[in-house]
Amino acid sequence: MRHHGGLTPSQARAAALERYPYEPDDAPFRGLVFHDEAWHWAMSVIHGDRYMVELPGLAQPSAEYRALE
């Protein structure tokens, strides 16, 4: 969200936590709702739900993003 959305680190963290709240390791059904990668959710917030159609180059995470995993 910093690179593609131009957000500061603190803004990016707040936006990510708002969309993808932290769930403790022992939380039942942890991650069940968010079966898509964080990349997808960030691109949807930044570019809208049609980002894959309108910006097909963003349909898959960039190599730079993959390097962070």
N, C-alpha and C positions, 0 to 999 in steps of 0.2 A: 504494500500500500504506500510505502515511502517512494519507491522507484516509479511505479506506474501512476500513482495517485497524487504524488507531490506532497504527501503529508509528512509532518515532522515525526520523529520517532515516538514521541508521547501521543500525538494524534493517531498514529497508525496503531499503537497498542490499544488505545481506548476504542477505536473503531473495530478492531479485531475482537476484543473482549465483548463488545456489545453484540456482535453478530455470532460469535463463537465462544460462549462463556466457558470459563475454566470448570472442569469437572474433576474432582479428586480421583485418584487411581482406583479406589474401592467403591466408587459410585455405581449403583446398579444401572445397567444398560448404557454405560459410558460410551459416548460417540455414536450411539445408534442413529440419532437424527442426522448427524453430519457425516454421511457416508461418502460425500465428495471431498476432494482435497481442499485445503484452505485456499489454494490458488483460485479455484472456481468461485468460492464465496467472495474473495477479494475483488476479482475481476467483475463479478456481478454488481458489487457495491460501487465500484469506480466507474464502470462503463455501461451498466444496465444489464438486464436479463438477456438481451439479444446480442451480447458481446461476441458470442461464437459465430454468429451470422455476419455481423457488421465488421468485426475485427478478427477474421479467421486465424491470423497469426498469433493470437492470444489464446486459442482454444486449448493448447497444451502448455504446461509450465515451461518457462525458458530454461536454458542450460544454467544460467546464473542462479535461478531459483532452485533448480535441482541440486546444485553444488552446496546449497545451504542445508540440505536434508541430512 
